[in-house]
Amino acid sequence: MQVKKTHDLKKTDKKTLAHWYHLMVLGRMLDERAPNYLKQALGWSYHAPYAGHDAIQLAIGQVFDHKTDHLFPYYRDMMTALSAGLTPEEIILNGLSKATDLASGGRHMSNHFAKPAWNIHNVSSCTGNHTLHAVGVGRAMKTYKHKGVAFSSQGESSVSEGYVYEAINGASREKLPVVFVFQDNGYGISVPKSDQTANEICAENFRGFKNLQIIICDGKDVFDSMNAMITAREHALKNSEPVIVHAMCVRIGNHSNSDKHEWYRDEKEIADAKAQDPLPKYKAELLKSKIFTEKELTKIEEEAKALMLEGHTKAMKAPAPTADSIFDFVVPEAHVPQKYVDGTHDYDGEPMKFIDSLNGTLKAEFRHNPDTYIWGQDVANKEKGGIFNVTKGMQQEFGKHRVFNGPIAEDFILGTANGMVRFDEKIRVVVEGAEFADYFWPAMEQMVETSHDYWRSNGAFSPNMVIRLASGGYIGGGLYHSQNIEGTLTTLPGIRVVVPAFADDAAGLLRTAMRSRGCTVYLEPKTLYNAKHAMTPVPEDFEVPFGKARLRRQGEHLSIITYGNTVHFSLEAAEVLAKEGIEVEVLDLRSLNPLDYDAIKATVTKTHRALIVHEDKIFGGFGGELVGVINETCFEELDAPVRRVGSTFTPVGFNRILERATLPDMQKILVAARELATY
């Protein structure tokens, strides 16, 4: 791509040149001072020096407009953050992990700079994953006709990550205003880039992508970097399409303060790297041109040093985070139902199928909030609305800009949702995270990312999304169509996990999830979609609060605590046991995280016997957590050990004989309940 030569020594005014030199000197002072804080045990226990990346990082920050753009820096982007507007105090607050650190209040690693008020985002340590978030923001910009650009910055080695390819593929397909900056210093920690890609310049890997421009620049040269970034931003804005800026840099020092580059670089290579230092090169240019005198540059250096020391003094006085603050900002606040306070009543009306309840609620909520979107694999193609037609008719009513298909790339589906909701708090996104819950594993990196976004940003960013997943077996689906994954998901603080078993709860939990802040994983037992026993009347505006279980059957001899598909087996078993004189109480949890501890305690205290029933494997399943809760809070109430019924510790086979042998059913519940009742 042709780069516009808008800046060189002659075309750039003296004030601007001086400002750039001031930033470069100030940044280098901070970069070199950071390890001293570690030596004094004051902080900055992680620091990745940027020396050698000075020019491209200066350019990124100068071209970025915090009023219109969004910036996703990576852990080496100290100069980028400073150039974009962070003060020395704000940089040092991050390095010292102070409570007033703008990025995270000391919760995230040092060297992860952010300023949420200026759309400089807090990104995780999982390198390159923020490319997806930048694409999501770019999608929102295009959707809302916003004139801005999303910048994503990273090292060249993280381009090897699959989600980077997904991000660039998606941005080019959708023609989104995203600028991807690859800062190429030749190494991924100690791994040379020749071990990363066959192309010496990894941007060349994307040369065949349509609607994508590529600029290769000297990231050590201020003017070449500035021209490249200005050209990239202007093109992305004008044409609404992505641009890759591949900046050739050099890493002068160690990868980080835990690395020794002498172990894998010889003396000559290290000396060559130092010889390419952008800062003395820029200074020499300014002096050689006679635009500045040595005295003028010395004055700029002294002013920069004074600013750094002032920032140090202020940051040292700032408070450290308190120990009890770890419980702040774990999960964003949920919507609180007003009319249906507990969601436990039965209602008159025509029974509705589980699947129709979901479809109707999605449509109702899309009408309620015009800033709601849904995408996923196969969710909207003519008359088809997903594998099970849950989204049938939605694209026809709400249009392709709100209901559309995503590529078969689960990381992309979830990661861009995380990005789009960053653009505006009012946006709500529902995604089908995968066609079946079993296929969700490729998105787990983004799931983990999403789970701690709110906590990691100290409450600055709430990932307002609902992740729908068709879960469970009993359909003869075998591997990848029959598994349950809640045992894994509930280990992640920061997300909610719900599993409805009846049509009314399906509607009520979905409505509450879509009106809440934060992320809710919504597991849909797919065998219940059209099941007659899951049908109930559904009030038009029904809501179910999170963390509120529902007592499905009263009993006095034994409590079955369950959720999802096994609620129905448990109710059937309870009817059989009643004829034998054993009255079973059935508690439907509905919400796994948050969990209704009070309801669990109440039913165990009442019957003094507890049987945990769920579809997932017993070993490592969510039932183990329930057993722990009961033992810790109700041990003295128990007249028998807590028992569990669930799947065997095997995958689910495709042959129906194998499936039946694996999954729990009414007969297996009956056997366990009889043994427990007579213990």
C-alpha positions in Angstrom: 0.0 0.0 0.0 1.3 3.5 -0.9 2.2 5.5 2.2 1.6 9.3 2.2 4.8 11.2 3.1 3.1 13.7 5.4 6.0 14.0 7.8 9.7 14.5 7.6 12.1 16.9 9.2 11.2 19.7 6.8 7.5 19.2 6.7 7.0 18.9 10.5 6.9 22.1 12.6 9.4 22.6 15.4 6.9 22.4 18.2 5.7 19.0 17.1 9.3 17.8 16.7 10.0 19.0 20.2 6.9 17.3 21.6 7.9 14.0 20.1 11.4 14.3 21.5 10.0 15.1 24.9 7.8 12.0 24.8 10.6 9.7 23.6 13.0 10.9 26.3 10.4 10.7 29.0 9.3 7.3 27.9 12.9 6.0 27.8 13.5 7.4 31.3 10.5 5.5 32.6 11.5 2.4 30.7 14.9 2.3 32.2 13.7 3.3 35.7 11.1 0.5 35.9 13.6 -2.3 36.8 14.9 -0.2 39.7 11.5 -0.4 41.4 11.7 -4.2 41.3 15.2 -4.1 42.8 13.9 -2.0 45.7 10.9 -4.4 46.1 8.5 -1.5 45.4 6.8 -3.1 42.4 7.0 -3.5 38.6 7.6 -7.2 39.1 6.9 -7.5 35.4 8.4 -5.2 32.9 8.9 -5.7 29.2 11.2 -2.9 28.0 10.1 -1.2 24.8 13.5 0.3 23.8 13.9 -0.3 20.1 10.1 0.1 19.5 10.2 3.8 20.3 9.2 5.2 16.9 6.3 3.0 16.0 4.9 3.3 19.6 5.2 7.1 19.5 3.3 7.0 16.2 0.5 4.8 17.4 -0.1 7.1 20.4 0.1 10.3 18.4 -2.3 9.1 15.7 -4.8 7.6 18.2 -7.7 10.0 19.0 -9.2 9.2 22.4 -12.4 11.0 21.5 -13.3 8.8 18.6 -10.9 5.8 18.5 -10.3 2.7 20.7 -6.9 1.4 21.5 -5.8 -2.1 22.6 -2.2 -1.9 23.6 -0.1 -4.9 24.5 2.3 -5.4 27.5 5.3 -3.7 25.7 3.3 -0.6 24.8 4.6 1.8 27.5 5.6 4.4 24.9 2.3 3.9 23.1 0.4 4.6 26.3 2.5 7.6 27.1 2.2 9.0 23.6 -1.6 8.4 23.7 -1.8 10.7 26.8 -1.1 8.8 30.0 1.0 10.8 32.4 4.2 9.6 34.1 2.2 9.3 37.3 -0.4 7.0 35.7 2.4 4.9 34.1 4.1 4.5 37.5 0.9 3.8 39.3 0.4 0.8 37.0 4.0 -0.3 37.6 3.7 -0.1 41.3 0.2 -1.8 41.3 -1.4 0.9 43.3 -5.1 1.1 44.1 -5.5 4.2 42.0 -3.9 2.6 38.9 -6.3 3.4 36.0 -5.9 0.0 34.3 -6.9 -2.3 37.2 -6.2 -0.9 40.6 -3.4 -3.3 41.1 -5.3 -6.4 40.1 -3.6 -7.0 36.8 0.1 -7.4 36.0 2.2 -4.3 35.8 3.0 -3.1 32.2 -0.6 -3.6 31.2 -1.5 0.0 30.7 -5.1 1.4 30.2 -7.2 4.5 30.6 -10.8 3.4 30.2 -12.1 7.0 30.1 -10.1 7.5 26.9 -11.0 4.2 25.3 -7.5 2.8 26.0 -8.5 -0.8 27.0 -7.2 -3.1 29.7 -6.1 -6.2 27.8 -5.1 -9.5 29.3 -1.7 -11.3 29.3 -2.9 -13.8 26.7 -1.0 -12.3 23.8 -2.9 -11.3 20.7 -6.4 -12.1 21.9 -7.4 -8.4 22.0 -7.4 -8.5 18.2 -10.8 -10.0 18.4 -12.0 -7.3 20.8 -10.7 -4.6 18.4 -12.7 -6.3 15.6 -15.8 -6.3 17.8 -15.4 -2.6 18.5 -14.9 -2.0 14.7 -18.1 -3.9 14.1 -19.9 -1.5 16.5 -18.4 1.5 14.8 -19.6 0.4 11.5 -23.0 -0.5 12.8 -23.5 2.8 14.5 -21.9 4.8 11.7 -19.3 6.1 14.1 -16.2 7.8 12.6 -13.4 6.2 14.4 -10.8 3.4 14.3 -10.0 0.5 16.5 -6.2 0.0 17.0 -4.8 -3.3 18.0 -1.1 -3.6 18.9 1.0 -6.7 19.4 4.4 -8.4 18.9 5.0 -10.4 15.7 5.2 -13.7 17.5 1.6 -13.5 18.9 0.4 -13.3 15.3 0.9 -17.1 15.3 -2.2 -17.4 17.5 -5.2 -18.8 15.7 -7.5 -16.1 17.0 -5.4 -13.4 15.3 -6.1 -15.1 12.0 -9.8 -15.3 12.9 -9.8 -11.6 13.8 -8.1 -10.4 10.6 -10.3 -12.8 8.5 -13.4 -11.4 10.1 -12.3 -7.8 9.8 -11.6 -8.2 6.1 -14.8 -10.1 5.5 -16.9 -7.5 7.3 -14.8 -4.5 6.1 -14.2 -3.0 9.5 -12.1 0.1 10.4 -9.4 -1.8 12.4 -5.7 -1.1 12.3 -3.6 -4.1 13.4 0.0 -3.1 14.3 2.6 -5.8 14.4 5.7 -4.7 16.3 8.4 -7.1 14.9 11.5 -7.3 17.0 12.5 -10.7 15.8 11.8 -12.7 19.0 9.0 -14.2 21.0 10.8 -14.2 24.3 13.7 -16.4 23.1 12.0 -17.9 20.1 13.3 -16.4 16.8 10.6 -15.5 14.3 11.9 -18.1 11.9 10.4 -20.7 14.3 7.0 -18.8 14.0 6.4 -18.4 10.3 8.0 -19.2 7.0 7.6 -15.6 5.9 10.3 -13.3 7.3 7.6 -10.7 7.5 4.5 -12.3 9.1 2.2 -9.6 7.6 2.8 -11.4 4.3 0.9 -14.3 5.6 -2.3 -12.2 5.0 -1.4 -11.0 1.6 -4.2 -12.9 -0.1 -7.0 -11.5 2.2 -9.5 -9.4 0.4 -10.4 -5.9 1.7 -7.1 -5.7 3.6 -4.2 -3.3 3.2 -0.7 -4.0 4.4 1.9 -1.4 5.2 5.5 -2.3 6.1 7.5 0.4 7.8 10.7 1.0 9.8 9.4 1.0 13.4 12.7 2.5 14.5 12.3 5.6 12.3 10.0 8.3 13.7 8.9 9.7 10.3 8.4 6.4 8.5 6.3 5.2 11.5 4.3 8.3 11.7 3.6 8.3 7.9 2.6 4.7 8.1 0.2 5.1 11.0 -1.4 8.3 9.6 -1.9 6.5 6.2 -3.4 3.5 7.9 -5.8 5.4 10.0 -7.0 7.5 7.1 -7.5 4.5 4.9 -9.4 2.6 7.6 -11.7 5.6 8.2 -12.3 6.4 4.5 -12.7 2.9 3.2 -14.0 1.1 6.3 -11.6 -1.7 5.9 -8.7 -3.1 8.0 -5.0 -2.3 7.6 -2.0 -4.2 8.9 1.0 -2.0 9.8 4.0 -4.3 10.1 6.8 -2.3 11.9 10.3 -3.6 11.8 11.7 -2.9 15.2 14.6 -4.2 17.3 14.7 -5.4 20.9 17.6 -3.8 22.6 17.3 -5.5 26.0 15.8 -8.6 27.5 12.3 -9.7 26.7 11.3 -8.9 30.3 12.9 -8.6 33.7 12.7 -12.4 34.1 14.6 -13.0 30.9 18.4 -13.1 30.1 18.9 -12.5 26.4 22.6 -13.4 26.7 21.5 -17.0 26.8 20.3 -16.9 23.2 21.8 -13.8 21.6 25.6 -13.4 21.1 27.5 -10.2 21.8 27.5 -9.0 18.2 23.7 -9.3 17.9 23.2 -7.4 21.1 25.7 -4.7 20.0 23.9 -4.5 16.6 20.6 -4.0 18.3 21.9 -1.2 20.5 23.4 0.5 17.4 19.9 0.7 16.0 18.5 2.6 19.0 15.8 5.0 17.7 16.2 7.6 20.4 19.8 8.7 19.7 19.1 8.4 16.0 16.2 10.9 16.3 18.3 13.2 18.5 21.1 13.1 15.9 18.6 14.0 13.1 17.3 17.0 15.1 20.8 18.3 15.7 22.1 17.6 12.2 19.3 19.6 10.7 20.2 22.5 12.9 16.5 22.8 13.9 17.5 22.3 17.5 20.6 23.1 19.4 22.2 20.8 22.0 21.1 23.3 24.7 17.5 23.2 23.6 17.4 19.4 23.6 19.1 19.3 27.0 16.4 21.6 28.4 13.7 19.2 27.0 15.5 16.3 28.7 15.6 18.1 32.0 11.9 18.9 31.8 11.2 15.3 31.1 13.2 14.1 34.1 11.4 16.6 36.3 8.1 15.3 35.1 9.2 11.7 35.8 10.3 12.5 39.3 7.1 14.4 40.0 5.1 11.4 38.8 7.3 9.1 41.0 6.7 11.2 44.1 2.9 11.2 43.6 2.7 7.5 42.8 4.7 6.5 45.8 2.2 8.3 48.0 -0.8 6.6 46.4 -2.6 4.0 48.4 -2.2 0.2 47.9 -5.3 -1.9 47.3 -6.8 -3.4 50.4 -7.1 -7.1 51.0 -10.9 -7.1 51.2 -11.2 -5.4 47.8 -10.7 -8.8 46.1 -14.4 -9.3 46.4 -15.3 -6.0 44.6 -16.3 -6.2 40.9 -16.3 -10.0 40.6 -19.7 -10.1 38.9 -21.6 -7.1 37.5 -25.0 -6.4 38.9 -27.9 -8.5 37.6 -31.3 -7.3 36.6 -33.7 -7.6 39.5 -37.2 -8.7 38.5 -39.9 -6.4 39.9 -43.2 -8.2 39.1 -42.1 -11.8 39.4 -39.9 -11.5 42.4 -39.0 -15.2 42.9 -40.2 -16.8 39.6 -41.7 -19.7 41.5 -45.4 -19.5 40.8 -47.5 -21.5 38.4 -49.6 -19.6 35.8 -52.7 -20.2 33.8 -52.7 -20.3 30.0 -51.8 -22.6 27.1 -48.7 -24.7 27.7 -45.8 -23.6 25.4 -42.9 -25.6 24.1 -39.5 -24.9 25.6 -38.1 -23.9 22.2 -41.0 -21.6 21.5 -40.5 -20.0 24.8 -36.9 -19.2 23.9 -37.8 -17.9 20.5 -40.6 -15.7 21.8 -38.4 -14.3 24.5 -35.6 -13.5 22.2 -37.9 -11.6 19.9 -39.6 -9.8 22.8 -36.2 -8.6 24.1 -35.1 -7.5 20.7 -38.1 -5.4 20.5 -37.6 -4.1 24.1 -33.9 -3.1 23.4 -33.0 -2.0 19.9 -29.4 -2.2 20.8 -29.5 -6.0 21.1 -27.7 -8.3 18.6 -27.3 -12.0 18.1 -24.9 -14.0 16.0 -23.4 -17.5 15.9 -23.0 -20.5 13.6 -26.0 -21.0 11.3 -28.3 -18.8 13.2 -29.8 -16.9 10.3 -30.1 -18.3 6.8 -33.5 -17.7 5.1 -36.0 -19.8 7.0 -33.4 -21.6 9.1 -32.6 -20.2 12.5 -29.9 -22.3 14.1 -29.4 -26.0 14.2 -32.6 -26.3 16.3 -34.4 -23.3 14.9 -34.3 -21.4 18.2 -33.7 -18.1 16.3 -36.2 -18.9 13.5 -37.8 -15.7 12.1 -35.5 -13.3 13.9 -33.5 -12.1 10.9 -36.6 -11.5 9.0 -38.0 -9.3 11.7 -34.9 -7.5 12.9 -32.6 -7.4 9.9 -29.2 -8.7 9.0 -27.4 -6.0 10.9 -28.8 -7.4 14.2 -29.2 -11.1 13.5 -26.4 -12.7 11.4 -24.2 -15.7 10.9 -20.7 -15.9 12.3 -17.9 -18.0 10.8 -17.2 -21.4 12.2 -14.7 -19.9 14.6 -15.9 -20.1 18.2 -13.2 -17.8 19.5 -14.2 -15.2 16.9 -17.9 -15.5 17.9 -17.3 -14.8 21.5 -14.3 -12.5 21.2 -16.0 -10.1 18.9 -19.0 -10.0 21.3 -16.7 -9.0 24.1 -15.4 -6.3 21.8 -18.8 -5.0 20.5 -20.2 -4.4 24.0 -17.1 -2.3 24.8 -18.3 0.3 22.4 -21.3 1.3 24.4 -22.8 0.2 27.8 -26.3 0.1 26.3 -25.4 -2.7 23.8 -26.4 -6.3 24.7 -25.1 -9.2 22.6 -26.5 -12.8 22.6 -24.3 -15.4 20.9 -24.7 -19.0 20.1 -21.3 -19.8 21.4 -21.2 -23.0 19.4 -23.7 -25.2 17.6 -23.5 -27.6 20.5 -21.9 -27.0 23.9 -19.4 -29.7 23.1 -17.9 -27.5 20.4 -17.4 -24.6 22.7 -13.9 -25.6 23.8 -12.1 -23.5 21.1 -13.7 -20.4 22.7 -12.6 -21.2 26.2 -9.7 -18.8 26.0 -12.2 -16.0 25.3 -14.5 -17.4 28.0 -11.8 -17.2 30.6 -10.9 -13.7 29.3 -14.5 -12.6 29.6 -14.9 -14.1 33.1 -12.3 -11.7 34.6 -12.8 -8.6 32.5 -14.9 -6.9 35.1 -12.7 -7.8 38.0 -9.4 -7.2 36.1 -10.5 -3.7 35.0 -11.6 -2.8 38.5 -15.2 -2.4 37.4 -14.5 -0.3 34.4 -15.7 -2.7 31.8 -18.7 -5.1 32.0 -19.0 -7.8 29.3 -22.8 -7.5 28.8 -23.5 -10.6 26.9 -25.4 -13.9 27.0 -23.8 -17.1 25.7 -26.4 -19.6 24.6 -25.3 -23.3 24.3 -27.4 -26.3 23.4 -26.3 -28.8 26.1 -26.7 -32.4 27.2 -27.5 -35.8 25.7 -30.5 -38.2 25.2 -30.6 -37.4 21.5 -28.3 -40.2 20.3 -25.7 -37.6 19.4 -22.6 -39.3 20.7 -19.3 -37.4 21.0 -19.5 -33.7 20.5 -23.3 -33.7 20.6 -24.1 -35.0 24.1 -21.6 -33.6 26.6 -22.3 -31.3 29.6 -19.8 -28.6 30.4 -21.2 -26.8 33.4 -18.7 -28.6 35.7 -15.9 -26.6 34.0 -17.8 -23.3 33.5 -18.8 -23.0 37.1 -15.2 -22.9 38.2 -14.8 -19.5 36.6 -15.6 -16.5 38.9 -17.1 -13.6 37.1 -19.8 -15.3 35.0 -23.3 -16.6 35.7 -24.4 -20.1 34.7 -28.1 -21.1 34.4 -29.8 -24.2 33.3 -33.6 -24.1 32.9 -35.7 -27.3 32.8 -39.2 -25.9 31.9 -40.5 -23.5 29.4 -41.4 -20.7 31.8 -38.0 -20.8 33.4 -36.4 -20.8 30.0 -38.2 -17.5 29.2 -37.7 -16.0 32.7 -34.0 -16.7 33.0 -33.3 -15.6 29.4 -35.1 -12.3 29.9 -33.2 -11.6 33.1 -29.9 -12.5 31.5 -30.5 -10.2 28.5 -31.4 -7.3 30.8 -28.4 -7.8 33.1 -25.0 -6.4 33.1 -22.2 -8.9 32.8 -21.9 -12.3 31.2 -24.4 -15.2 31.6 -23.8 -18.7 30.2 -27.2 -20.0 29.3 -27.3 -23.8 29.0 -30.2 -25.2 27.1 -30.9 -28.9 27.5 -31.6 -29.6 23.9 -33.7 -32.7 24.4 -36.2 -30.5 26.2 -36.8 -28.2 23.2 -39.9 -30.0 22.0 -40.5 -32.3 25.0 -44.1 -32.3 26.2 -43.1 -32.7 29.9 -41.1 -29.4 29.7 -44.1 -27.4 28.4 -45.7 -24.9 30.7 -47.8 -21.7 30.4 -45.4 -18.7 30.0 -46.5 -15.2 31.1 -45.7 -12.6 28.5 -43.2 -10.7 30.6 -42.0 -13.5 32.9 -38.7 -13.0 34.7 -36.7 -15.3 37.0 -34.1 -14.0 39.4 -30.6 -15.5 39.4 -29.6 -17.5 42.4 -33.2 -18.6 43.2 -34.0 -22.3 43.1 -37.5 -23.7 42.5 -39.1 -26.3 44.7 -40.8 -28.7 42.2 -42.2 -31.1 44.7 -42.8 -31.2 48.4 -41.5 -34.2 50.4 -40.4 -35.2 53.9 -38.2 -38.3 53.6 -35.6 -37.4 51.0 -34.4 -34.4 49.0 -33.3 -34.6 45.4 -31.3 -31.6 44.3 -31.1 -31.4 40.6 -31.2 -29.2 37.4 -31.7 -29.5 33.7 -32.8 -32.8 32.1 -32.6 -34.7 35.3 -35.3 -32.6 37.0 -37.8 -34.5 34.9 -36.3 -37.9 35.7 -36.3 -36.9 39.4 -40.0 -35.9 39.3 -40.9 -39.2 37.7 -38.9 -41.2 40.2 -40.5 -39.2 43.1 -44.0 -40.3 41.9 -42.9 -44.0 41.8 -41.4 -43.7 45.3 -44.5 -42.0 46.7 -46.4 -45.2 46.0 -43.8 -47.0 48.1 -44.4 -44.6 51.0 -41.2 -42.5 50.3 -42.1 -38.8 49.9 -39.3 -37.1 47.9 -38.8 -33.4 47.8 -37.4 -32.2 44.4 -35.4 -28.9 44.3 -34.7 -27.5 40.8 -31.6 -25.3 41.1 -32.1 -23.5 37.8 -29.1 -21.2 38.6 -25.7 -22.8 39.3 -23.8 -19.6 39.7 -25.0 -17.8 41.7 -26.3 -20.8 43.8 -29.3 -20.7 46.1 -27.6 -21.8 49.3 -30.7 -21.0 51.4 -32.9 -23.3 49.4 -30.4 -26.2 49.6 -30.1 -25.8 53.4 -33.8 -25.6 53.8 -34.6 -28.8 52.0 -31.8 -30.8 53.6 -32.8 -29.5 57.1 -36.4 -30.6 56.3 -35.7 -34.2 55.0 -32.2 -34.9 56.5 -31.2 -36.9 53.4 -29.8 -35.5 50.1 -29.4 -37.1 46.7 -27.6 -35.0 44.1 -28.7 -35.8 40.5 -27.2 -34.3 37.4 -26.6 -35.4 33.8 -22.9 -34.6 33.9 -20.2 -37.1 35.0 -20.2 -37.7 38.8 -16.4 -37.5 39.0 -15.4 -33.9 38.7 -19.0 -32.8 38.1 -20.9 -29.9 39.7 -22.5 -32.3 42.1 -19.2 -32.5 44.0 -19.6 -28.8 44.8 -23.1 -29.4 46.1 -22.0 -32.2 48.3 -19.3 -29.9 49.7 -21.9 -27.2 50.4 -24.2 -29.6 52.2 -21.4 -31.1 54.3 -20.2 -27.7 55.3 -23.6 -26.1 56.1 -25.9 -29.0 57.0 -23.7 -31.8 58.3 -25.5 -32.0 61.7 -28.8 -32.3 59.9 -27.9 -35.3 57.9 -29.1 -38.8 58.8 -27.2 -40.4 55.9 -24.3 -39.7 53.6 -25.0 -37.4 50.6 -25.3 -39.5 47.5 -24.8 -38.6 43.8 -26.3 -39.9 40.6 -24.9 -38.8 37.3 -23.0 -40.0 34.2 -20.2 -42.6 34.2 -16.7 -41.3 33.9 -16.6 -42.0 30.2 -17.5 -40.1 27.0 -21.1 -40.5 25.7 -21.3 -43.1 23.0 -23.3 -42.8 19.8 -25.0 -46.2 19.9 -28.2 -45.9 22.0 -27.1 -48.9 24.1 -23.9 -47.0 25.0 -25.7 -43.8 25.6 -28.2 -45.4 28.0 -25.3 -47.1 29.9 -23.6 -43.8 30.4 -26.3 -41.2 31.2 -28.5 -41.2 34.3 -32.2 -42.0 34.0 -35.2 -42.6 36.3 -34.2 -46.2 37.1 -30.8 -45.2 38.3 -32.3 -42.5 40.4 -34.8 -44.9 41.9 -32.0 -47.3 43.0 -30.0 -44.6 44.7 -33.1 -43.0 46.3 -34.3 -46.3 47.8 -30.8 -47.1 49.2 -30.6 -43.6 50.7 -34.1 -43.6 52.1 -33.4 -46.8 54.0 -29.9 -46.0 55.2 
